[in-house]
Amino acid sequence: MKKRKSGNTQTTDVDMTPMLDIVFILLIFFIVTTSFIKEDAVVFYRPDSKITHPDLQPIKPIVIDISANNDITMSGRFIDVEAVQANLETERAKHPKAAVVVRVHENAASGIVVRTVDQSKLAGAGQVTVVRN
């Protein structure tokens, strides 16, 4: 007797072609829609400590001191508030790039400070820094 195999032996195959098509379409979509940003970098050049350049030398500021008694001193000598402009013009002729700093004692009169700053601006100082002494 011949034995017959019982049941159907069907093999099922899964067609992967549509899935691969979808994967490639998604890959192309993500590549096309991705934005590549070029970041700008800031480059710092540090000067060599052995090389000295005359333009890189620090410029000392012109300092005007106002004491608690409202005495104004500039370069170690007493001056009147009305003479600040003339003295500052002389100093700025020697050092045109020098900053102007007004050092004020905390008990000095604010009117003297304002007049000193005004005289400094009339002398051509672009920016006057006021600091507390």
C-alpha positions as CSV (number, residue, x, y, z in Angstrom):
1,M,0.0,0.0,0.0
2,K,1.0,3.4,-0.8
3,K,0.9,5.9,1.9
4,R,-0.4,9.3,1.0
5,K,0.6,12.4,2.7
6,S,-2.1,13.8,4.7
7,G,-2.9,17.5,4.4
8,N,-1.9,20.2,2.0
9,T,1.7,21.4,2.2
10,Q,1.4,24.9,0.9
11,T,4.2,27.3,1.3
12,T,3.4,31.0,1.7
13,D,5.9,33.6,0.6
14,V,5.8,37.2,1.8
15,D,6.5,39.7,-1.0
16,M,9.0,42.3,0.5
17,T,9.0,44.6,-2.6
18,P,6.3,47.0,-1.4
19,M,7.9,47.3,2.0
20,L,11.3,48.1,0.5
21,D,9.7,50.7,-1.8
22,I,8.2,52.4,1.2
23,V,11.5,52.4,3.1
24,F,13.3,53.9,0.2
25,I,10.7,56.6,-0.3
26,L,10.9,57.5,3.4
27,L,14.7,57.6,3.3
28,I,14.6,59.9,0.3
29,F,12.0,62.1,2.0
30,F,14.1,62.5,5.2
31,I,17.3,63.2,3.2
32,V,15.6,65.9,1.1
33,T,13.9,67.6,4.0
34,T,16.9,67.6,6.3
35,S,18.5,71.1,6.6
36,F,22.2,71.3,7.1
37,I,23.2,74.3,9.1
38,K,26.7,75.6,8.8
39,E,27.7,77.0,12.2
40,D,29.8,80.1,12.2
41,A,32.8,79.7,14.5
42,V,34.5,82.6,16.3
43,V,38.3,82.3,15.9
44,F,40.4,84.0,18.6
45,Y,44.0,84.9,17.8
46,R,46.0,85.1,21.0
47,P,49.0,87.4,20.7
48,D,52.4,86.0,21.4
49,S,53.6,87.2,24.7
50,K,57.1,87.7,23.4
51,I,56.1,90.1,20.7
52,T,55.3,93.7,21.8
53,H,53.5,96.0,19.4
54,P,53.3,99.8,20.2
55,D,49.6,99.9,19.3
56,L,48.8,97.1,21.8
57,Q,50.3,98.9,24.8
58,P,47.7,99.8,27.4
59,I,46.8,103.5,27.4
60,K,46.6,105.0,30.9
61,P,43.4,106.9,31.4
62,I,43.3,110.6,32.4
63,V,42.1,110.6,36.0
64,I,40.3,113.5,37.6
65,D,39.8,113.2,41.4
66,I,37.1,114.9,43.4
67,S,37.6,114.8,47.2
68,A,35.1,114.9,50.0
69,N,35.8,118.7,50.3
70,N,34.9,119.2,46.6
71,D,38.6,119.7,45.7
72,I,39.4,118.7,42.1
73,T,42.8,117.3,41.4
74,M,44.3,116.3,38.0
75,S,47.8,114.9,37.6
76,G,48.5,115.7,41.2
77,R,47.6,119.4,41.2
78,F,44.5,121.3,42.4
79,I,42.4,122.9,39.7
80,D,39.1,124.8,39.6
81,V,36.0,123.3,38.1
82,E,36.1,125.9,35.3
83,A,39.7,124.9,34.5
84,V,38.9,121.3,33.9
85,Q,38.2,121.8,30.2
86,A,41.5,123.5,29.5
87,N,43.6,121.1,31.5
88,L,41.8,118.1,29.9
89,E,42.3,119.5,26.4
90,T,46.0,119.8,27.2
91,E,46.2,116.2,28.4
92,R,44.1,114.9,25.5
93,A,46.5,116.6,23.1
94,K,49.3,114.5,24.6
95,H,47.2,111.3,24.7
96,P,44.3,111.5,22.2
97,K,43.1,108.0,22.8
98,A,43.1,108.1,26.5
99,A,39.9,107.5,28.4
100,V,38.7,110.0,31.0
101,V,37.9,108.7,34.5
102,V,36.4,110.9,37.2
103,R,37.0,109.4,40.7
104,V,34.5,110.8,43.2
105,H,34.5,110.6,46.9
106,E,31.1,109.5,48.3
107,N,30.7,112.8,50.2
108,A,31.4,115.1,47.2
109,A,28.7,117.4,46.0
110,S,26.8,116.1,43.0
111,G,26.8,119.5,41.4
112,I,30.6,119.5,41.2
113,V,30.6,116.1,39.7
114,V,28.1,117.1,37.0
115,R,30.0,120.2,36.2
116,T,33.3,118.3,36.0
117,V,31.7,115.7,33.6
118,D,30.2,118.5,31.5
119,Q,33.6,120.2,31.3
120,S,35.2,116.9,30.3
121,K,32.7,116.4,27.5
122,L,33.3,120.0,26.3
123,A,37.0,119.1,26.2
124,G,36.2,116.5,23.6
125,A,36.1,113.3,25.7
126,G,33.6,111.0,24.0
127,Q,32.9,108.9,27.1
128,V,33.5,109.9,30.7
129,T,33.5,107.2,33.3
130,V,32.5,108.2,36.9
131,V,33.7,105.9,39.6
132,R,33.3,106.0,43.4
133,N,36.6,106.4,45.3
